[in-house]
Amino acid sequence: MPQELVLTVARIGFLVLLWIFVFTVVGVIRRDLFAGARSRIVAAPRGLGSTAVGAGATRGKRGRAAHQLVVTAGSLAGTRITLAEQPITIGRAEDSTLVITDDYASARHARLVPRGGQWLLEDLGSTNGTYLDRSKVNGPTPVPLGVPIRIGRTALELRP
């Protein structure tokens, strides 16, 4: 009799642990899938205000400097970010400067960094890659004005 009781308690305990595991997995998957729906649209990078880019500006066509990052395609089309001298992070993570809700974007997908008078695009080890026009970005790559940056279905451009 005591052996049957121990076996029954062990079975019930195992089932409880199994259900806790199942609910935890479902919660993580749900949070990841619907993170984009709860994300906020970022109109300007946090803490950067509307500060224009100083010495770290990208010089493109006719010597103009990049002052804005504009989303041209995707769920955030029309969003504009005023550039400053801080890096811009792009991805699905809540702490990204630009939170995109694209299914093909990684949590920390790419970064734009001002360096040496221009903006450099870096892929942060994303699953689906980052593209500058039609070329895959493999290392820090200078970004000219008006050339599309593609992250999944989302396209961005540096503008004067």
Accessible surface in RSA format (square Angstrom, percent):
REM  Atomic radii and reference values for relative SASA: ProtOr
REM  Chains: A
REM  Algorithm: Lee & Richards
REM  Probe-radius: 1.40
REM  Slices: 20
REM RES _ NUM      All-atoms   Total-Side   Main-Chain    Non-polar    All polar
REM                ABS   REL    ABS   REL    ABS   REL    ABS   REL    ABS   REL
RES MET A   1   178.55  92.5 144.35  95.5  34.19  81.4 125.30 106.5  53.25  70.5
RES PRO A   2    97.52  71.1  93.76  85.5   3.76  13.7  97.37  80.4   0.15   0.9
RES GLN A   3   153.97  86.1 146.43 107.0   7.54  17.9  51.68 110.0 102.29  77.6
RES GLU A   4   118.87  68.2 115.82  87.6   3.06   7.3  43.81  84.7  75.06  61.3
RES LEU A   5   115.28  64.2 111.03  79.4   4.25  10.7 114.66  80.5   0.62   1.7
RES VAL A   6   104.47  68.7 101.02  91.5   3.45   8.3 103.62  90.0   0.84   2.3
RES LEU A   7    94.32  52.5  92.43  66.1   1.89   4.7  94.15  66.1   0.17   0.5
RES THR A   8    65.48  46.6  65.23  66.1   0.25   0.6  42.92  57.6  22.56  34.1
RES VAL A   9    91.48  60.2  89.36  80.9   2.12   5.1  90.03  78.2   1.45   3.9
RES ALA A  10    58.41  53.7  42.47  65.5  15.95  36.3  53.18  74.9   5.23  13.9
RES ARG A  11   146.61  61.6 142.98  72.9   3.63   8.7  50.31  68.8  96.30  58.4
RES ILE A  12    99.32  56.5  99.26  73.9   0.06   0.1  99.32  71.5   0.00   0.0
RES GLY A  13    31.75  39.2   0.00   N/A  31.75  39.2  30.78  84.5   0.98   2.2
RES PHE A  14   131.37  65.7 127.26  78.8   4.11  10.7 129.39  78.4   1.98   5.7
RES LEU A  15    93.04  51.8  92.99  66.5   0.06   0.1  93.04  65.3   0.00   0.0
RES VAL A  16    79.60  52.4  76.67  69.4   2.92   7.0  79.38  69.0   0.21   0.6
RES LEU A  17   120.52  67.1 115.82  82.9   4.70  11.8 116.07  81.5   4.45  12.0
RES LEU A  18    79.05  44.0  74.48  53.3   4.57  11.5  78.39  55.1   0.66   1.8
RES TRP A  19   141.72  56.9 141.72  68.6   0.00   0.0 122.09  65.1  19.64  31.9
RES ILE A  20    98.76  56.2  96.31  71.8   2.45   5.9  98.23  70.7   0.53   1.4
RES PHE A  21   127.97  64.0 123.95  76.8   4.02  10.5 127.91  77.6   0.06   0.2
RES VAL A  22    54.99  36.2  53.16  48.1   1.83   4.4  54.90  47.7   0.09   0.2
RES PHE A  23   135.25  67.7 126.99  78.7   8.26  21.5 127.19  77.1   8.07  23.1
RES THR A  24    79.95  56.9  70.44  71.4   9.51  22.7  61.28  82.3  18.67  28.2
RES VAL A  25    56.97  37.5  54.96  49.8   2.01   4.8  56.94  49.5   0.02   0.1
RES VAL A  26    83.30  54.8  81.19  73.5   2.11   5.1  82.69  71.8   0.61   1.7
RES GLY A  27    30.09  37.1   0.00   N/A  30.09  37.1  27.38  75.1   2.71   6.1
RES VAL A  28    74.87  49.3  73.79  66.8   1.08   2.6  73.79  64.1   1.08   2.9
RES ILE A  29    92.47  52.6  90.22  67.2   2.24   5.4  92.47  66.6   0.00   0.0
RES ARG A  30   154.86  65.0 152.64  77.8   2.22   5.3  34.95  47.8 119.91  72.7
RES ARG A  31   135.20  56.8 133.27  67.9   1.92   4.6  50.52  69.0  84.68  51.3
RES ASP A  32    81.08  56.8  75.50  75.1   5.58  13.2  20.10  47.3  60.98  60.8
RES LEU A  33   122.03  68.0  97.57  69.8  24.46  61.5  98.71  69.3  23.33  62.8
RES PHE A  34   109.52  54.8 108.84  67.4   0.68   1.8 109.52  66.4   0.00   0.0
RES ALA A  35    19.13  17.6  19.11  29.5   0.02   0.1  19.13  26.9   0.00   0.0
RES GLY A  36    21.85  26.9   0.00   N/A  21.85  26.9  12.66  34.7   9.19  20.6
RES ALA A  37    89.40  82.2  44.49  68.7  44.91 102.2  57.27  80.7  32.13  85.1
RES ARG A  38   148.57  62.4 117.39  59.8  31.18  74.2  73.68 100.7  74.89  45.4
RES SER A  39    20.14  17.0   1.77   2.4  18.38  42.3   1.20   2.6  18.94  26.5
RES ARG A  40    89.92  37.8  81.26  41.4   8.66  20.6  73.22 100.1  16.70  10.1
RES ILE A  41   115.39  65.7  91.25  68.0  24.14  58.2  91.25  65.7  24.14  65.5
RES VAL A  42    10.46   6.9   6.74   6.1   3.72   9.0  10.46   9.1   0.00   0.0
RES ALA A  43    73.77  67.8  64.33  99.3   9.43  21.5  64.65  91.0   9.12  24.1
RES ALA A  44    41.84  38.5  30.94  47.7  10.90  24.8  30.94  43.6  10.90  28.9
RES PRO A  45     4.43   3.2   1.31   1.2   3.12  11.3   1.31   1.1   3.12  19.4
RES ARG A  46   139.58  58.6 115.83  59.0  23.75  56.5  81.43 111.3  58.15  35.2
RES GLY A  47    86.73 107.0   0.00   N/A  86.73 107.0  44.03 120.8  42.70  95.6
RES LEU A  48    19.13  10.7  12.84   9.2   6.29  15.8  17.62  12.4   1.50   4.0
RES GLY A  49    48.16  59.4   0.00   N/A  48.16  59.4  42.42 116.4   5.74  12.9
RES SER A  50    95.52  80.7  74.63  99.6  20.89  48.1  38.67  82.3  56.85  79.6
RES THR A  51    84.64  60.2  74.47  75.5  10.17  24.2  57.29  77.0  27.35  41.3
RES ALA A  52    56.62  52.1  43.46  67.1  13.16  29.9  43.46  61.2  13.16  34.9
RES VAL A  53    11.29   7.4   0.00   0.0  11.29  27.2   0.00   0.0  11.29  30.6
RES GLY A  54    40.31  49.7   0.00   N/A  40.31  49.7  33.93  93.1   6.38  14.3
RES ALA A  55    99.09  91.1  65.70 101.4  33.39  76.0  79.17 111.5  19.92  52.8
RES GLY A  56    12.76  15.7   0.00   N/A  12.76  15.7  11.87  32.6   0.88   2.0
RES ALA A  57     2.90   2.7   1.93   3.0   0.97   2.2   1.93   2.7   0.97   2.6
RES THR A  58     3.95   2.8   3.95   4.0   0.00   0.0   3.95   5.3   0.00   0.0
RES ARG A  59   156.33  65.6 132.42  67.5  23.91  56.9  51.16  69.9 105.17  63.7
RES GLY A  60    26.65  32.9   0.00   N/A  26.65  32.9  12.09  33.2  14.56  32.6
RES LYS A  61   119.06  58.1 107.68  66.1  11.39  27.1  72.45  65.2  46.61  49.7
RES ARG A  62   203.63  85.5 157.32  80.2  46.32 110.3  92.88 126.9 110.75  67.1
RES GLY A  63    43.01  53.0   0.00   N/A  43.01  53.0  27.98  76.8  15.02  33.6
RES ARG A  64    89.22  37.5  83.23  42.4   5.99  14.3  48.04  65.7  41.18  25.0
RES ALA A  65    10.37   9.5   6.20   9.6   4.18   9.5   6.20   8.7   4.18  11.1
RES ALA A  66     0.00   0.0   0.00   0.0   0.00   0.0   0.00   0.0   0.00   0.0
RES HIS A  67    65.18  35.6  65.18  45.3   0.00   0.0  43.50  44.8  21.68  25.2
RES GLN A  68    48.21  27.0  48.21  35.2   0.00   0.0   6.69  14.2  41.52  31.5
RES LEU A  69     0.73   0.4   0.26   0.2   0.48   1.2   0.26   0.2   0.48   1.3
RES VAL A  70     6.32   4.2   6.32   5.7   0.00   0.0   6.32   5.5   0.00   0.0
RES VAL A  71     1.84   1.2   1.25   1.1   0.59   1.4   1.25   1.1   0.59   1.6
RES THR A  72    53.19  37.8  23.92  24.2  29.27  69.8  24.77  33.3  28.41  43.0
RES ALA A  73    39.55  36.4  35.81  55.3   3.74   8.5  39.55  55.7   0.00   0.0
RES GLY A  74    34.58  42.6   0.00   N/A  34.58  42.6  14.54  39.9  20.03  44.9
RES SER A  75    86.09  72.8  41.45  55.3  44.64 102.8  51.06 108.7  35.04  49.1
RES LEU A  76     9.89   5.5   6.37   4.6   3.52   8.8   9.40   6.6   0.49   1.3
RES ALA A  77    61.77  56.8  34.09  52.6  27.68  63.0  34.45  48.5  27.32  72.4
RES GLY A  78    54.39  67.1   0.00   N/A  54.39  67.1  35.61  97.7  18.78  42.1
RES THR A  79    17.82  12.7   8.47   8.6   9.35  22.3  10.44  14.0   7.37  11.1
RES ARG A  80   115.74  48.6 105.39  53.7  10.35  24.7  35.39  48.4  80.35  48.7
RES ILE A  81     1.33   0.8   1.33   1.0   0.00   0.0   1.33   1.0   0.00   0.0
RES THR A  82    32.28  23.0  31.26  31.7   1.02   2.4  10.70  14.4  21.58  32.6
RES LEU A  83     0.00   0.0   0.00   0.0   0.00   0.0   0.00   0.0   0.00   0.0
RES ALA A  84     3.28   3.0   3.23   5.0   0.05   0.1   3.28   4.6   0.00   0.0
RES GLU A  85    99.34  57.0  82.00  62.0  17.35  41.3  26.01  50.3  73.33  59.9
RES GLN A  86    88.39  49.4  87.66  64.1   0.73   1.7  36.08  76.8  52.30  39.7
RES PRO A  87    64.17  46.8  55.16  50.3   9.01  32.8  55.16  45.5   9.01  56.0
RES ILE A  88     0.00   0.0   0.00   0.0   0.00   0.0   0.00   0.0   0.00   0.0
RES THR A  89    43.58  31.0  43.58  44.2   0.00   0.0  39.52  53.1   4.07   6.1
RES ILE A  90     0.70   0.4   0.00   0.0   0.70   1.7   0.00   0.0   0.70   1.9
RES GLY A  91     0.00   0.0   0.00   N/A   0.00   0.0   0.00   0.0   0.00   0.0
RES ARG A  92    53.53  22.5  48.66  24.8   4.88  11.6  12.54  17.1  41.00  24.8
RES ALA A  93    14.13  13.0   5.57   8.6   8.56  19.5  14.13  19.9   0.00   0.0
RES GLU A  94    91.76  52.7  83.81  63.4   7.95  18.9  63.53 122.9  28.24  23.1
RES ASP A  95    87.37  61.2  67.64  67.3  19.73  46.7  38.42  90.4  48.96  48.8
RES SER A  96     2.96   2.5   1.30   1.7   1.65   3.8   1.65   3.5   1.30   1.8
RES THR A  97    20.01  14.2  16.13  16.3   3.89   9.3   5.48   7.4  14.53  22.0
RES LEU A  98     0.07   0.0   0.07   0.1   0.00   0.0   0.07   0.0   0.00   0.0
RES VAL A  99     1.05   0.7   0.35   0.3   0.69   1.7   0.35   0.3   0.69   1.9
RES ILE A 100     1.72   1.0   1.03   0.8   0.69   1.7   1.03   0.7   0.69   1.9
RES THR A 101    46.07  32.8  24.90  25.2  21.17  50.5  21.11  28.4  24.96  37.7
RES ASP A 102    11.75   8.2   3.71   3.7   8.04  19.0  10.36  24.4   1.39   1.4
RES ASP A 103   110.64  77.5  90.87  90.4  19.77  46.7  22.38  52.7  88.26  88.0
RES TYR A 104    99.38  46.4  98.44  56.0   0.94   2.4  60.87  45.7  38.50  47.5
RES ALA A 105     5.61   5.2   0.00   0.0   5.61  12.8   0.85   1.2   4.76  12.6
RES SER A 106    25.35  21.4  16.83  22.5   8.52  19.6  22.01  46.9   3.34   4.7
RES ALA A 107    51.45  47.3  44.47  68.6   6.98  15.9  44.76  63.0   6.69  17.7
RES ARG A 108   132.25  55.5 124.92  63.7   7.33  17.4  57.88  79.1  74.37  45.1
RES HIS A 109     0.02   0.0   0.02   0.0   0.00   0.0   0.02   0.0   0.00   0.0
RES ALA A 110     0.04   0.0   0.00   0.0   0.04   0.1   0.00   0.0   0.04   0.1
RES ARG A 111    83.22  34.9  83.22  42.4   0.00   0.0   6.36   8.7  76.86  46.6
RES LEU A 112     0.00   0.0   0.00   0.0   0.00   0.0   0.00   0.0   0.00   0.0
RES VAL A 113    16.89  11.1  16.89  15.3   0.00   0.0  16.89  14.7   0.00   0.0
RES PRO A 114    23.23  16.9   7.59   6.9  15.65  56.9   7.96   6.6  15.28  94.9
RES ARG A 115   119.32  50.1 111.94  57.1   7.38  17.6  60.61  82.8  58.71  35.6
RES GLY A 116    80.96  99.8   0.00   N/A  80.96  99.8  44.53 122.2  36.43  81.6
RES GLY A 117    28.58  35.2   0.00   N/A  28.58  35.2  19.06  52.3   9.52  21.3
RES GLN A 118    66.79  37.3  66.79  48.8   0.00   0.0   9.37  20.0  57.41  43.5
RES TRP A 119     0.00   0.0   0.00   0.0   0.00   0.0   0.00   0.0   0.00   0.0
RES LEU A 120    17.14   9.5  17.14  12.3   0.00   0.0  17.14  12.0   0.00   0.0
RES LEU A 121     0.00   0.0   0.00   0.0   0.00   0.0   0.00   0.0   0.00   0.0
RES GLU A 122    23.65  13.6  23.51  17.8   0.14   0.3   9.42  18.2  14.23  11.6
RES ASP A 123    38.80  27.2  17.34  17.3  21.46  50.7   6.70  15.8  32.10  32.0
RES LEU A 124    59.01  32.9  30.81  22.0  28.20  70.9  37.81  26.6  21.20  57.0
RES GLY A 125    72.54  89.5   0.00   N/A  72.54  89.5  39.11 107.3  33.42  74.9
RES SER A 126    17.29  14.6   0.00   0.0  17.29  39.8   0.47   1.0  16.82  23.6
RES THR A 127   122.88  87.4  90.36  91.6  32.52  77.5  66.94  89.9  55.94  84.6
RES ASN A 128    68.99  47.6  52.23  50.5  16.76  40.4  17.50  42.1  51.49  49.8
RES GLY A 129     2.88   3.6   0.00   N/A   2.88   3.6   1.91   5.3   0.97   2.2
RES THR A 130     0.05   0.0   0.00   0.0   0.05   0.1   0.00   0.0   0.05   0.1
RES TYR A 131    78.32  36.6  78.32  44.6   0.00   0.0  48.28  36.3  30.04  37.0
RES LEU A 132    18.62  10.4  16.11  11.5   2.51   6.3  16.11  11.3   2.51   6.8
RES ASP A 133    69.90  49.0  69.04  68.7   0.87   2.1  10.09  23.8  59.81  59.7
RES ARG A 134   218.54  91.8 191.14  97.4  27.40  65.2  70.11  95.8 148.42  90.0
RES SER A 135    74.88  63.3  68.77  91.8   6.11  14.1  36.29  77.3  38.59  54.1
RES LYS A 136   112.61  54.9  93.68  57.5  18.93  45.1  46.15  41.5  66.46  70.8
RES VAL A 137     6.64   4.4   0.84   0.8   5.80  14.0   2.97   2.6   3.67  10.0
RES ASN A 138   138.33  95.4  96.23  93.0  42.11 101.4  39.04  94.0  99.29  96.0
RES GLY A 139    30.44  37.5   0.00   N/A  30.44  37.5  26.15  71.8   4.28   9.6
RES PRO A 140    81.63  59.5  59.32  54.1  22.31  81.1  59.32  49.0  22.31 138.6
RES THR A 141    39.70  28.2  39.05  39.6   0.65   1.5  29.60  39.8  10.09  15.3
RES PRO A 142    65.34  47.6  61.39  56.0   3.95  14.3  61.39  50.7   3.95  24.5
RES VAL A 143     1.48   1.0   0.00   0.0   1.48   3.6   0.71   0.6   0.77   2.1
RES PRO A 144    62.61  45.6  57.44  52.4   5.16  18.8  62.17  51.3   0.43   2.7
RES LEU A 145     5.28   2.9   2.80   2.0   2.49   6.3   2.80   2.0   2.49   6.7
RES GLY A 146    30.54  37.7   0.00   N/A  30.54  37.7  12.78  35.1  17.75  39.8
RES VAL A 147    37.37  24.6  37.15  33.6   0.21   0.5  37.37  32.5   0.00   0.0
RES PRO A 148    24.46  17.8  24.46  22.3   0.00   0.0  24.46  20.2   0.00   0.0
RES ILE A 149     0.00   0.0   0.00   0.0   0.00   0.0   0.00   0.0   0.00   0.0
RES ARG A 150   103.26  43.4 103.22  52.6   0.04   0.1  32.24  44.1  71.02  43.0
RES ILE A 151     0.00   0.0   0.00   0.0   0.00   0.0   0.00   0.0   0.00   0.0
RES GLY A 152    38.03  46.9   0.00   N/A  38.03  46.9  13.19  36.2  24.84  55.6
RES ARG A 153   156.11  65.5 138.08  70.4  18.03  42.9  67.96  92.9  88.15  53.4
RES THR A 154     4.11   2.9   3.37   3.4   0.74   1.8   0.77   1.0   3.34   5.0
RES ALA A 155     4.54   4.2   4.54   7.0   0.00   0.0   4.54   6.4   0.00   0.0
RES LEU A 156     0.00   0.0   0.00   0.0   0.00   0.0   0.00   0.0   0.00   0.0
RES GLU A 157    29.06  16.7  29.06  22.0   0.00   0.0   0.00   0.0  29.06  23.7
RES LEU A 158     0.00   0.0   0.00   0.0   0.00   0.0   0.00   0.0   0.00   0.0
RES ARG A 159    74.91  31.5  74.91  38.2   0.00   0.0  25.97  35.5  48.94  29.7
RES PRO A 160    67.84  49.4  37.85  34.5  29.99 109.0  46.27  38.2  21.57 134.0
END  Absolute sums over single chains surface
CHAIN  1 A     9522.8       7664.4       1858.4       5935.8       3587.0
END  Absolute sums over all chains
TOTAL          9522.8       7664.4       1858.4       5935.8       3587.0
